[in-house]
């Protein structure tokens, strides 16, 4: 069976990631974007009833995979009362989807008081985001408007899960503003005290270098890579950025891995 150039390149990325960190989940398969958008619209509209496994089929479908990922994190020494900063090795690798749904899964299945924090203050939230489109005060209001953390934390219909969205845009403030690092430090320390698990959905450090501040104060750092999408040189630069800041990567999630040889054959070789 022929192995094409894309497969060879993707395997080099995998070798690089294995060299620098432990692979927490090698075969995570993400649903299509249309399914993500449908789930956001269905599950985060105004309603009185809490979300259940039955009313959230997308999460139900991923239940086994997320349980495996959470178990691997616990084996890596991640404590239940802790925080995790998720970073994509590059853009469009599924970082938001993985981080948000892990937060939802842990809140629902383990009963932990959990918060998901969307740090992408430069994006324009829409219905394709798991939290959905929101004009609620969030991280931007905390950074620049003097809002308290309490005003920026919002409960969801998922039992035990709260979110801090990036929030509404500040009028007159230019895009790509650099947030004050002292506020990031205070945020991380305060949320760790208030919640049993804090999950940060961070932008790539190559796109916005200031985002590495979350990893400097959070206790765990996870990289997300996507098969045949994340390029080796980009992954290498990302790893070097963490190394230069003396940040140890807890592990890597590699999603949508494809096998040029049938997976059953790989399994026989393990």
C-alpha positions as protocol buffer text, in pm:
chain_id: "A"
residue {
  index: 1
  type: UNK
  ca { x: 0 y: 0 z: 0 }
}
residue {
  index: 2
  type: UNK
  ca { x: 135 y: 338 z: -100 }
}
residue {
  index: 3
  type: UNK
  ca { x: 191 y: 602 z: 171 }
}
residue {
  index: 4
  type: UNK
  ca { x: 148 y: 953 z: 34 }
}
residue {
  index: 5
  type: UNK
  ca { x: 345 y: 1266 z: 127 }
}
residue {
  index: 6
  type: UNK
  ca { x: 72 y: 1397 z: 357 }
}
residue {
  index: 7
  type: UNK
  ca { x: 80 y: 1074 z: 559 }
}
residue {
  index: 8
  type: UNK
  ca { x: 460 y: 1089 z: 586 }
}
residue {
  index: 9
  type: UNK
  ca { x: 445 y: 1451 z: 700 }
}
residue {
  index: 10
  type: UNK
  ca { x: 177 y: 1374 z: 956 }
}
residue {
  index: 11
  type: UNK
  ca { x: 378 y: 1084 z: 1092 }
}
residue {
  index: 12
  type: UNK
  ca { x: 681 y: 1314 z: 1133 }
}
residue {
  index: 13
  type: UNK
  ca { x: 461 y: 1547 z: 1339 }
}
residue {
  index: 14
  type: UNK
  ca { x: 360 y: 1252 z: 1556 }
}
residue {
  index: 15
  type: UNK
  ca { x: 724 y: 1152 z: 1605 }
}
residue {
  index: 16
  type: UNK
  ca { x: 811 y: 1509 z: 1706 }
}
residue {
  index: 17
  type: UNK
  ca { x: 527 y: 1528 z: 1958 }
}
residue {
  index: 18
  type: UNK
  ca { x: 614 y: 1188 z: 2105 }
}
residue {
  index: 19
  type: UNK
  ca { x: 973 y: 1304 z: 2151 }
}
residue {
  index: 20
  type: UNK
  ca { x: 874 y: 1608 z: 2358 }
}
residue {
  index: 21
  type: UNK
  ca { x: 568 y: 1487 z: 2547 }
}
residue {
  index: 22
  type: UNK
  ca { x: 331 y: 1200 z: 2616 }
}
residue {
  index: 23
  type: UNK
  ca { x: 48 y: 1134 z: 2374 }
}
residue {
  index: 24
  type: UNK
  ca { x: -266 y: 1144 z: 2588 }
}
residue {
  index: 25
  type: UNK
  ca { x: -506 y: 1054 z: 2312 }
}
residue {
  index: 26
  type: UNK
  ca { x: -380 y: 940 z: 1971 }
}
residue {
  index: 27
  type: UNK
  ca { x: -707 y: 887 z: 1783 }
}
residue {
  index: 28
  type: UNK
  ca { x: -965 y: 1142 z: 1895 }
}
residue {
  index: 29
  type: UNK
  ca { x: -1226 y: 1183 z: 1622 }
}
residue {
  index: 30
  type: UNK
  ca { x: -1407 y: 1515 z: 1615 }
}
residue {
  index: 31
  type: UNK
  ca { x: -1759 y: 1553 z: 1473 }
}
residue {
  index: 32
  type: UNK
  ca { x: -1822 y: 1767 z: 1167 }
}
residue {
  index: 33
  type: UNK
  ca { x: -1854 y: 2144 z: 1211 }
}
residue {
  index: 34
  type: UNK
  ca { x: -2224 y: 2128 z: 1123 }
}
residue {
  index: 35
  type: UNK
  ca { x: -2281 y: 1892 z: 1416 }
}
residue {
  index: 36
  type: UNK
  ca { x: -2097 y: 2130 z: 1650 }
}
residue {
  index: 37
  type: UNK
  ca { x: -2310 y: 2425 z: 1540 }
}
residue {
  index: 38
  type: UNK
  ca { x: -2630 y: 2223 z: 1577 }
}
residue {
  index: 39
  type: UNK
  ca { x: -2532 y: 2115 z: 1926 }
}
residue {
  index: 40
  type: UNK
  ca { x: -2458 y: 2474 z: 2031 }
}
residue {
  index: 41
  type: UNK
  ca { x: -2794 y: 2594 z: 1906 }
}
residue {
  index: 42
  type: UNK
  ca { x: -2984 y: 2306 z: 2062 }
}
residue {
  index: 43
  type: UNK
  ca { x: -2821 y: 2300 z: 2401 }
}
residue {
  index: 44
  type: UNK
  ca { x: -2755 y: 2661 z: 2494 }
}
residue {
  index: 45
  type: UNK
  ca { x: -3081 y: 2833 z: 2409 }
}
residue {
  index: 46
  type: UNK
  ca { x: -3289 y: 2972 z: 2693 }
}
residue {
  index: 47
  type: UNK
  ca { x: -3466 y: 2692 z: 2877 }
}
residue {
  index: 48
  type: UNK
  ca { x: -3542 y: 2587 z: 3231 }
}
residue {
  index: 49
  type: UNK
  ca { x: -3449 y: 2222 z: 3205 }
}
residue {
  index: 50
  type: UNK
  ca { x: -3087 y: 2116 z: 3272 }
}
residue {
  index: 51
  type: UNK
  ca { x: -2895 y: 1945 z: 2996 }
}
residue {
  index: 52
  type: UNK
  ca { x: -2883 y: 1565 z: 3026 }
}
residue {
  index: 53
  type: UNK
  ca { x: -2693 y: 1299 z: 2835 }
}
residue {
  index: 54
  type: UNK
  ca { x: -3010 y: 1230 z: 2637 }
}
residue {
  index: 55
  type: UNK
  ca { x: -3053 y: 1596 z: 2538 }
}
residue {
  index: 56
  type: UNK
  ca { x: -2687 y: 1632 z: 2439 }
}
residue {
  index: 57
  type: UNK
  ca { x: -2630 y: 1347 z: 2188 }
}
residue {
  index: 58
  type: UNK
  ca { x: -2302 y: 1500 z: 2066 }
}
residue {
  index: 59
  type: UNK
  ca { x: -2150 y: 1473 z: 2413 }
}
residue {
  index: 60
  type: UNK
  ca { x: -2305 y: 1132 z: 2460 }
}
residue {
  index: 61
  type: UNK
  ca { x: -2136 y: 1013 z: 2142 }
}
residue {
  index: 62
  type: UNK
  ca { x: -1797 y: 1131 z: 2269 }
}
residue {
  index: 63
  type: UNK
  ca { x: -1848 y: 999 z: 2621 }
}
residue {
  index: 64
  type: UNK
  ca { x: -1612 y: 704 z: 2588 }
}
residue {
  index: 65
  type: UNK
  ca { x: -1336 y: 910 z: 2425 }
}
residue {
  index: 66
  type: UNK
  ca { x: -1360 y: 1191 z: 2681 }
}
residue {
  index: 67
  type: UNK
  ca { x: -1363 y: 942 z: 2968 }
}
residue {
  index: 68
  type: UNK
  ca { x: -1042 y: 791 z: 2829 }
}
residue {
  index: 69
  type: UNK
  ca { x: -880 y: 1135 z: 2792 }
}
residue {
  index: 70
  type: UNK
  ca { x: -978 y: 1240 z: 3147 }
}
residue {
  index: 71
  type: UNK
  ca { x: -846 y: 910 z: 3282 }
}
residue {
  index: 72
  type: UNK
  ca { x: -513 y: 964 z: 3107 }
}
residue {
  index: 73
  type: UNK
  ca { x: -492 y: 1314 z: 3254 }
}
residue {
  index: 74
  type: UNK
  ca { x: -547 y: 1176 z: 3604 }
}
residue {
  index: 75
  type: UNK
  ca { x: -276 y: 916 z: 3545 }
}
residue {
  index: 76
  type: UNK
  ca { x: -43 y: 1199 z: 3438 }
}
residue {
  index: 77
  type: UNK
  ca { x: -89 y: 1351 z: 3782 }
}
residue {
  index: 78
  type: UNK
  ca { x: -357 y: 1608 z: 3704 }
}
residue {
  index: 79
  type: UNK
  ca { x: -545 y: 1655 z: 4029 }
}
residue {
  index: 80
  type: UNK
  ca { x: -921 y: 1693 z: 4034 }
}
residue {
  index: 81
  type: UNK
  ca { x: -886 y: 2038 z: 4193 }
}
residue {
  index: 82
  type: UNK
  ca { x: -663 y: 2186 z: 3928 }
}
residue {
  index: 83
  type: UNK
  ca { x: -648 y: 2385 z: 3606 }
}
residue {
  index: 84
  type: UNK
  ca { x: -553 y: 2298 z: 3249 }
}
residue {
  index: 85
  type: UNK
  ca { x: -453 y: 2534 z: 2967 }
}
residue {
  index: 86
  type: UNK
  ca { x: -530 y: 2388 z: 2623 }
}
residue {
  index: 87
  type: UNK
  ca { x: -338 y: 2519 z: 2322 }
}
residue {
  index: 88
  type: UNK
  ca { x: -363 y: 2432 z: 1955 }
}
residue {
  index: 89
  type: UNK
  ca { x: -32 y: 2363 z: 1786 }
}
residue {
  index: 90
  type: UNK
  ca { x: -183 y: 2579 z: 1512 }
}
residue {
  index: 91
  type: UNK
  ca { x: -526 y: 2713 z: 1426 }
}
residue {
  index: 92
  type: UNK
  ca { x: -822 y: 2494 z: 1325 }
}
residue {
  index: 93
  type: UNK
  ca { x: -706 y: 2180 z: 1504 }
}
residue {
  index: 94
  type: UNK
  ca { x: -1010 y: 2134 z: 1731 }
}
residue {
  index: 95
  type: UNK
  ca { x: -874 y: 2300 z: 2046 }
}
residue {
  index: 96
  type: UNK
  ca { x: -1203 y: 2472 z: 2135 }
}
residue {
  index: 97
  type: UNK
  ca { x: -1408 y: 2162 z: 2071 }
}
residue {
  index: 98
  type: UNK
  ca { x: -1184 y: 1935 z: 2280 }
}
residue {
  index: 99
  type: UNK
  ca { x: -1142 y: 2177 z: 2573 }
}
residue {
  index: 100
  type: UNK
  ca { x: -1509 y: 2276 z: 2599 }
}
residue {
  index: 101
  type: UNK
  ca { x: -1648 y: 1924 z: 2575 }
}
residue {
  index: 102
  type: UNK
  ca { x: -1395 y: 1788 z: 2822 }
}
residue {
  index: 103
  type: UNK
  ca { x: -1515 y: 2054 z: 3067 }
}
residue {
  index: 104
  type: UNK
  ca { x: -1878 y: 1959 z: 3001 }
}
residue {
  index: 105
  type: UNK
  ca { x: -1800 y: 1588 z: 3036 }
}
residue {
  index: 106
  type: UNK
  ca { x: -1615 y: 1623 z: 3368 }
}
residue {
  index: 107
  type: UNK
  ca { x: -1893 y: 1840 z: 3513 }
}
residue {
  index: 108
  type: UNK
  ca { x: -2166 y: 1597 z: 3411 }
}
residue {
  index: 109
  type: UNK
  ca { x: -1998 y: 1264 z: 3476 }
}
residue {
  index: 110
  type: UNK
  ca { x: -1777 y: 1343 z: 3776 }
}
residue {
  index: 111
  type: UNK
  ca { x: -1988 y: 1612 z: 3940 }
}
residue {
  index: 112
  type: UNK
  ca { x: -1692 y: 1849 z: 3966 }
}
residue {
  index: 113
  type: UNK
  ca { x: -1757 y: 2223 z: 3986 }
}
residue {
  index: 114
  type: UNK
  ca { x: -1603 y: 2319 z: 3652 }
}
residue {
  index: 115
  type: UNK
  ca { x: -1550 y: 2636 z: 3450 }
}
residue {
  index: 116
  type: UNK
  ca { x: -1455 y: 2677 z: 3084 }
}
residue {
  index: 117
  type: UNK
  ca { x: -1273 y: 3000 z: 2994 }
}
residue {
  index: 118
  type: UNK
  ca { x: -1262 y: 3124 z: 2634 }
}
residue {
  index: 119
  type: UNK
  ca { x: -950 y: 3340 z: 2602 }
}
residue {
  index: 120
  type: UNK
  ca { x: -994 y: 3432 z: 2233 }
}
residue {
  index: 121
  type: UNK
  ca { x: -1084 y: 3799 z: 2275 }
}
residue {
  index: 122
  type: UNK
  ca { x: -1008 y: 3882 z: 1912 }
}
residue {
  index: 123
  type: UNK
  ca { x: -1271 y: 3654 z: 1760 }
}
residue {
  index: 124
  type: UNK
  ca { x: -1635 y: 3737 z: 1693 }
}
residue {
  index: 125
  type: UNK
  ca { x: -1847 y: 3475 z: 1872 }
}
residue {
  index: 126
  type: UNK
  ca { x: -2109 y: 3306 z: 1657 }
}
residue {
  index: 127
  type: UNK
  ca { x: -2327 y: 3002 z: 1672 }
}
residue {
  index: 128
  type: UNK
  ca { x: -2047 y: 2768 z: 1561 }
}
residue {
  index: 129
  type: UNK
  ca { x: -1880 y: 2814 z: 1901 }
}
residue {
  index: 130
  type: UNK
  ca { x: -1989 y: 2555 z: 2161 }
}
residue {
  index: 131
  type: UNK
  ca { x: -2098 y: 2833 z: 2396 }
}
residue {
  index: 132
  type: UNK
  ca { x: -2294 y: 2997 z: 2115 }
}
residue {
  index: 133
  type: UNK
  ca { x: -2315 y: 3365 z: 2032 }
}
residue {
  index: 134
  type: UNK
  ca { x: -2317 y: 3577 z: 2348 }
}
residue {
  index: 135
  type: UNK
  ca { x: -2295 y: 3941 z: 2444 }
}
residue {
  index: 136
  type: UNK
  ca { x: -2259 y: 3857 z: 2811 }
}
residue {
  index: 137
  type: UNK
  ca { x: -1971 y: 4025 z: 2996 }
}
residue {
  index: 138
  type: UNK
  ca { x: -1662 y: 3807 z: 2995 }
}
residue {
  index: 139
  type: UNK
  ca { x: -1287 y: 3824 z: 2977 }
}
residue {
  index: 140
  type: UNK
  ca { x: -1280 y: 4156 z: 2790 }
}
residue {
  index: 141
  type: UNK
  ca { x: -1495 y: 4322 z: 3057 }
}
residue {
  index: 142
  type: UNK
  ca { x: -1264 y: 4180 z: 3325 }
}
residue {
  index: 143
  type: UNK
  ca { x: -951 y: 4302 z: 3145 }
}
residue {
  index: 144
  type: UNK
  ca { x: -1057 y: 4650 z: 3042 }
}
residue {
  index: 145
  type: UNK
  ca { x: -1387 y: 4756 z: 3202 }
}
residue {
  index: 146
  type: UNK
  ca { x: -1316 y: 4686 z: 3567 }
}
residue {
  index: 147
  type: UNK
  ca { x: -1578 y: 4412 z: 3587 }
}
residue {
  index: 148
  type: UNK
  ca { x: -1550 y: 4168 z: 3877 }
}
residue {
  index: 149
  type: UNK
  ca { x: -1494 y: 3798 z: 3813 }
}
residue {
  index: 150
  type: UNK
  ca { x: -1840 y: 3727 z: 3956 }
}
residue {
  index: 151
  type: UNK
  ca { x: -1997 y: 3945 z: 3684 }
}
residue {
  index: 152
  type: UNK
  ca { x: -1809 y: 3756 z: 3412 }
}
residue {
  index: 153
  type: UNK
  ca { x: -1886 y: 3398 z: 3522 }
}
residue {
  index: 154
  type: UNK
  ca { x: -2211 y: 3251 z: 3394 }
}
residue {
  index: 155
  type: UNK
  ca { x: -2377 y: 2919 z: 3485 }
}
residue {
  index: 156
  type: UNK
  ca { x: -2495 y: 2692 z: 3205 }
}
residue {
  index: 157
  type: UNK
  ca { x: -2773 y: 2438 z: 3185 }
}
residue {
  index: 158
  type: UNK
  ca { x: -2509 y: 2167 z: 3213 }
}
residue {
  index: 159
  type: UNK
  ca { x: -2509 y: 2082 z: 3585 }
}
residue {
  index: 160
  type: UNK
  ca { x: -2187 y: 2196 z: 3751 }
}
residue {
  index: 161
  type: UNK
  ca { x: -2051 y: 2382 z: 3446 }
}
residue {
  index: 162
  type: UNK
  ca { x: -1997 y: 2758 z: 3429 }
}
residue {
  index: 163
  type: UNK
  ca { x: -1839 y: 2953 z: 3146 }
}
residue {
  index: 164
  type: UNK
  ca { x: -1641 y: 3274 z: 3116 }
}
residue {
  index: 165
  type: UNK
  ca { x: -1684 y: 3382 z: 2751 }
}
residue {
  index: 166
  type: UNK
  ca { x: -1445 y: 3618 z: 2578 }
}
residue {
  index: 167
  type: UNK
  ca { x: -1736 y: 3860 z: 2599 }
}
residue {
  index: 168
  type: UNK
  ca { x: -1859 y: 4161 z: 2412 }
}
residue {
  index: 169
  type: UNK
  ca { x: -1611 y: 4380 z: 2228 }
}
residue {
  index: 170
  type: UNK
  ca { x: -1499 y: 4703 z: 2393 }
}
residue {
  index: 171
  type: UNK
  ca { x: -1605 y: 5005 z: 2180 }
}
residue {
  index: 172
  type: UNK
  ca { x: -1309 y: 5196 z: 2043 }
}
residue {
  index: 173
  type: UNK
  ca { x: -1051 y: 4939 z: 2152 }
}
residue {
  index: 174
  type: UNK
  ca { x: -832 y: 4815 z: 1864 }
}
residue {
  index: 175
  type: UNK
  ca { x: -812 y: 4446 z: 1790 }
}
residue {
  index: 176
  type: UNK
  ca { x: -530 y: 4227 z: 1917 }
}
residue {
  index: 177
  type: UNK
  ca { x: -487 y: 4431 z: 2235 }
}
residue {
  index: 178
  type: UNK
  ca { x: -243 y: 4279 z: 2482 }
}
residue {
  index: 179
  type: UNK
  ca { x: -418 y: 4198 z: 2811 }
}
residue {
  index: 180
  type: UNK
  ca { x: -244 y: 4291 z: 3136 }
}
residue {
  index: 181
  type: UNK
  ca { x: -46 y: 3994 z: 3265 }
}
residue {
  index: 182
  type: UNK
  ca { x: -118 y: 4080 z: 3627 }
}
residue {
  index: 183
  type: UNK
  ca { x: -488 y: 4036 z: 3557 }
}
residue {
  index: 184
  type: UNK
  ca { x: -426 y: 3698 z: 3397 }
}
residue {
  index: 185
  type: UNK
  ca { x: -231 y: 3588 z: 3705 }
}
residue {
  index: 186
  type: UNK
  ca { x: -509 y: 3705 z: 3937 }
}
residue {
  index: 187
  type: UNK
  ca { x: -769 y: 3535 z: 3717 }
}
residue {
  index: 188
  type: UNK
  ca { x: -591 y: 3199 z: 3727 }
}
residue {
  index: 189
  type: UNK
  ca { x: -533 y: 3212 z: 4102 }
}
residue {
  index: 190
  type: UNK
  ca { x: -890 y: 3321 z: 4180 }
}
residue {
  index: 191
  type: UNK
  ca { x: -1062 y: 3063 z: 3959 }
}
residue {
  index: 192
  type: UNK
  ca { x: -846 y: 2786 z: 4104 }
}
residue {
  index: 193
  type: UNK
  ca { x: -980 y: 2875 z: 4447 }
}
residue {
  index: 194
  type: UNK
  ca { x: -1343 y: 2890 z: 4334 }
}
residue {
  index: 195
  type: UNK
  ca { x: -1364 y: 2580 z: 4111 }
}
residue {
  index: 196
  type: UNK
  ca { x: -1257 y: 2218 z: 4127 }
}
residue {
  index: 197
  type: UNK
  ca { x: -1151 y: 2220 z: 3762 }
}
residue {
  index: 198
  type: UNK
  ca { x: -1066 y: 2518 z: 3539 }
}
residue {
  index: 199
  type: UNK
  ca { x: -1016 y: 2467 z: 3166 }
}
residue {
  index: 200
  type: UNK
  ca { x: -867 y: 2746 z: 2954 }
}
residue {
  index: 201
  type: UNK
  ca { x: -923 y: 2742 z: 2579 }
}
residue {
  index: 202
  type: UNK
  ca { x: -614 y: 2935 z: 2467 }
}
residue {
  index: 203
  type: UNK
  ca { x: -508 y: 3069 z: 2131 }
}
residue {
  index: 204
  type: UNK
  ca { x: -195 y: 2937 z: 1965 }
}
residue {
  index: 205
  type: UNK
  ca { x: 115 y: 3102 z: 2114 }
}
residue {
  index: 206
  type: UNK
  ca { x: 244 y: 3157 z: 1760 }
}
residue {
  index: 207
  type: UNK
  ca { x: -67 y: 3360 z: 1676 }
}
residue {
  index: 208
  type: UNK
  ca { x: -82 y: 3551 z: 2006 }
}
residue {
  index: 209
  type: UNK
  ca { x: 236 y: 3507 z: 2217 }
}
residue {
  index: 210
  type: UNK
  ca { x: 83 y: 3670 z: 2529 }
}
residue {
  index: 211
  type: UNK
  ca { x: -142 y: 3363 z: 2561 }
}
residue {
  index: 212
  type: UNK
  ca { x: 153 y: 3170 z: 2702 }
}
residue {
  index: 213
  type: UNK
  ca { x: 90 y: 3360 z: 3028 }
}
residue {
  index: 214
  type: UNK
  ca { x: -196 y: 3120 z: 3106 }
}
residue {
  index: 215
  type: UNK
  ca { x: 44 y: 2826 z: 3088 }
}
residue {
  index: 216
  type: UNK
  ca { x: 288 y: 3006 z: 3317 }
}
residue {
  index: 217
  type: UNK
  ca { x: 30 y: 3018 z: 3597 }
}
residue {
  index: 218
  type: UNK
  ca { x: -191 y: 2715 z: 3527 }
}
residue {
  index: 219
  type: UNK
  ca { x: -66 y: 2383 z: 3662 }
}
residue {
  index: 220
  type: UNK
  ca { x: -109 y: 2181 z: 3343 }
}
residue {
  index: 221
  type: UNK
  ca { x: -57 y: 2249 z: 2972 }
}
residue {
  index: 222
  type: UNK
  ca { x: -206 y: 2038 z: 2693 }
}
residue {
  index: 223
  type: UNK
  ca { x: -133 y: 2072 z: 2320 }
}
residue {
  index: 224
  type: UNK
  ca { x: -388 y: 1976 z: 2056 }
}
residue {
  index: 225
  type: UNK
  ca { x: -277 y: 1868 z: 1710 }
}
residue {
  index: 226
  type: UNK
  ca { x: -474 y: 1746 z: 1410 }
}
residue {
  index: 227
  type: UNK
  ca { x: -355 y: 1477 z: 1174 }
}
residue {
  index: 228
  type: UNK
  ca { x: -242 y: 1608 z: 833 }
}
residue {
  index: 229
  type: UNK
  ca { x: -329 y: 1966 z: 937 }
}
residue {
  index: 230
  type: UNK
  ca { x: -63 y: 2057 z: 1196 }
}
residue {
  index: 231
  type: UNK
  ca { x: 269 y: 2108 z: 1017 }
}
residue {
  index: 232
  type: UNK
  ca { x: 589 y: 1977 z: 1172 }
}
residue {
  index: 233
  type: UNK
  ca { x: 773 y: 2309 z: 1170 }
}
residue {
  index: 234
  type: UNK
  ca { x: 477 y: 2486 z: 1333 }
}
residue {
  index: 235
  type: UNK
  ca { x: 454 y: 2220 z: 1605 }
}
residue {
  index: 236
  type: UNK
  ca { x: 829 y: 2250 z: 1658 }
}
residue {
  index: 237
  type: UNK
  ca { x: 807 y: 2629 z: 1699 }
}
residue {
  index: 238
  type: UNK
  ca { x: 519 y: 2587 z: 1944 }
}
residue {
  index: 239
  type: UNK
  ca { x: 716 y: 2340 z: 2155 }
}
residue {
  index: 240
  type: UNK
  ca { x: 1019 y: 2570 z: 2147 }
}
residue {
  index: 241
  type: UNK
  ca { x: 806 y: 2860 z: 2275 }
}
residue {
  index: 242
  type: UNK
  ca { x: 703 y: 2657 z: 2580 }
}
residue {
  index: 243
  type: UNK
  ca { x: 1057 y: 2534 z: 2634 }
}
residue {
  index: 244
  type: UNK
  ca { x: 1196 y: 2889 z: 2619 }
}
residue {
  index: 245
  type: UNK
  ca { x: 950 y: 2991 z: 2891 }
}
residue {
  index: 246
  type: UNK
  ca { x: 1040 y: 2686 z: 3103 }
}
residue {
  index: 247
  type: UNK
  ca { x: 692 y: 2538 z: 3068 }
}
residue {
  index: 248
  type: UNK
  ca { x: 657 y: 2162 z: 3072 }
}
residue {
  index: 249
  type: UNK
  ca { x: 388 y: 2026 z: 2841 }
}
residue {
  index: 250
  type: UNK
  ca { x: 172 y: 1775 z: 3030 }
}
residue {
  index: 251
  type: UNK
  ca { x: 65 y: 1592 z: 2717 }
}
residue {
  index: 252
  type: UNK
  ca { x: -65 y: 1605 z: 2361 }
}
residue {
  index: 253
  type: UNK
  ca { x: -403 y: 1522 z: 2209 }
}
residue {
  index: 254
  type: UNK
  ca { x: -375 y: 1412 z: 1846 }
}
residue {
  index: 255
  type: UNK
  ca { x: -715 y: 1413 z: 1681 }
}
residue {
  index: 256
  type: UNK
  ca { x: -850 y: 1271 z: 1359 }
}
residue {
  index: 257
  type: UNK
  ca { x: -553 y: 1047 z: 1298 }
}
residue {
  index: 258
  type: UNK
  ca { x: -578 y: 849 z: 978 }
}
residue {
  index: 259
  type: UNK
  ca { x: -402 y: 522 z: 909 }
}
residue {
  index: 260
  type: UNK
  ca { x: -248 y: 454 z: 566 }
}
residue {
  index: 261
  type: UNK
  ca { x: -243 y: 93 z: 687 }
}
residue {
  index: 262
  type: UNK
  ca { x: -570 y: -29 z: 847 }
}
residue {
  index: 263
  type: UNK
  ca { x: -580 y: 50 z: 1220 }
}
residue {
  index: 264
  type: UNK
  ca { x: -641 y: -316 z: 1307 }
}
residue {
  index: 265
  type: UNK
  ca { x: -295 y: -396 z: 1171 }
}
residue {
  index: 266
  type: UNK
  ca { x: -139 y: -125 z: 1389 }
}
residue {
  index: 267
  type: UNK
  ca { x: -323 y: -268 z: 1690 }
}
residue {
  index: 268
  type: UNK
  ca { x: -169 y: -611 z: 1627 }
}
residue {
  index: 269
  type: UNK
  ca { x: 178 y: -455 z: 1643 }
}
residue {
  index: 270
  type: UNK
  ca { x: 131 y: -288 z: 1983 }
}
